[in-house]
């Protein structure tokens, strides 16, 4: 099953002083196991462009659509046996402590 994992900042990161996991090790391990299909950091929100159509008119604005302190800073596309495995993969990601990770299964549009 494929999951999109959104990597987000958080206003309340973990306060544990233990060393965070190394992102390069996490990427290498999950790439080698075939659980991480692709992933990337995103440019800052200042580089974002929001596109909307309202009453037939195109509205384009700079920056994110909503004002928020938490932002999506990256993503990983995972392939896992089930949600439990996806949770274990996310749990080991450094941003599980410094931010938050949202796991969302890809929709089966054939249903």
N, C-alpha and C positions, 0 to 999 in steps of 0.2 A: 504494500500500500504506500502511496506517495503522500508526503506531508510537506507543506510549505512551513518553514520555521522563520517567523519574523523575529529579528534581533532588535530589541528596543532598549532605550535608556530607561532609567527609573529614578524617581526623586528620592527613593528610600533604598539604597543599595545595602547589601549585607555588611555588617560591621565586624565580621570575623577577621582577625588579623593573619590567619593562615594564608600561605601563598596561593594565589589564584592559579588554576590550571593554565598551561601554555597553549595558546590558540593554534600555534603551528603543529603541536603534537595532536591536538583534537582534530584538526583538518586532515593530517596525514593518516591517523588511525581510521577515521571514518571514510576517507577516500579509499584506503586499502581494503576495507571490509565491504565496499560497495554500498554503504548506507548514505553517503553524501554524494549526490549526483552533480550538484553545482552550488556555488555560493559566491557572494561578493559583499564587500562593504559598499555603502552608498555615499554619494557626495553629500555635503551638508545641506540642510533644509534651505539655506540661502540660494542654492542652485536649483531648487524645485520650481516647477511650473504646474499650475492647476488649470485644467481644462474643463469647462462646463458648457452645456447648451441649454438655454432657457428661452422659451417662446421663439424657437428657431434662430436665436442669435448666439454666436460664439462668444464666450466670455473666457479670456485668458488672463491669469494673474500670476504674479511672482510669488514664490513661497508656498508653503503648505496650505491646505484648505482651512484647517482649524488651528487656532492658537492653543498650543499644548506644551507642557514641559517635557513630556515623554515623547520621543520621536523614534521612528524606525531608522536604524543606522545600517542595517544589512539584512541579508536573507540567506537561507540555505534550503535547498530542495533535497529532502531526505526520502529514501526508500527503505521502509522498515516492515517487518512482519505484521506489526500491529501497533496500536497506540502505546502499549506498555514499553515496547522497544524504543519508540520515538521519544518517550519521556526519559528513558535512560540515556539516550544520545544527548538530549537537551540538557539533562542534569549535569553532564560532564563539561558542557560549554562554559567558558569563562564568564560570559554575560549572564549566566544563570545567577551568579553572585553579584555582579556589578550592575545588572539591569534586569531585564525580563525577556523571556522567550515565549512567543505565541505559536503553538502548533495548530495547524489547520489542515485537515485532509483535503486533497484535491477532489473536486466534485466529479462524479461519473456522469457525464452529460448524456450517456446512452440510457440512463434510467428514466 
